[in-house]
Amino acid sequence: MKKTKKLLALALALMLSLSCMAMPAMAMENGSARVSMICGGCKSYQNFSYGSSDLRWETRYVGGCENTNLTHQHTTYYRDRYQACDNCGHRINEYRDVDHVVCNY
């Protein structure tokens, strides 16, 4: 009986420790999370916040797609995502996140 209680206590402690580690990881996925580091723009130790631009689009000609083999236009809607220094606005870790693509055939 003692061995079973010890194993149960160990399993519960393991589950508690894993749940305590999961909460900060879920908070970091939130867009309001901040990272502190030395800024390349103002050369001081600052906070960097996550940000994104408004929804933008680009229209380009394609030689064909799954709808047709004729040349026509596709419109790509995207957002630019980045981290920006709270002091000077210097951006790091910029990337483009494609929202969706529209076939204009």
ZIZIWO-V571233 format. One record per residue. N is the residue number from 1. RES is the residue in one small letter. D_CENTER is the distance of its C-alpha to the mean C-alpha in whole Angstrom. Layout:
N RES D_CENTER
N RES D_CENTER
//
This chain:
1 m 48
2 k 47
3 k 45
4 t 43
5 k 42
6 k 41
7 l 39
8 l 38
9 a 37
10 l 35
11 a 33
12 l 32
13 a 31
14 l 29
15 m 27
16 l 27
17 s 26
18 l 23
19 s 22
20 c 22
21 m 19
22 a 17
23 m 17
24 p 15
25 a 13
26 m 12
27 a 12
28 m 10
29 e 7
30 n 8
31 g 8
32 s 11
33 a 11
34 r 13
35 v 13
36 s 17
37 m 18
38 i 21
39 c 20
40 g 21
41 g 23
42 c 25
43 k 25
44 s 25
45 y 23
46 q 20
47 n 17
48 f 14
49 s 12
50 y 9
51 g 10
52 s 10
53 s 13
54 d 15
55 l 16
56 r 18
57 w 20
58 e 22
59 t 25
60 r 26
61 y 29
62 v 29
63 g 32
64 g 31
65 c 29
66 e 29
67 n 31
68 t 34
69 n 35
70 l 36
71 t 34
72 h 32
73 q 29
74 h 25
75 t 23
76 t 19
77 y 17
78 y 14
79 r 11
80 d 11
81 r 8
82 y 9
83 q 10
84 a 14
85 c 17
86 d 18
87 n 22
88 c 22
89 g 19
90 h 18
91 r 15
92 i 13
93 n 10
94 e 11
95 y 10
96 r 11
97 d 9
98 v 12
99 d 13
100 h 16
101 v 20
102 v 23
103 c 26
104 n 29
105 y 32
//
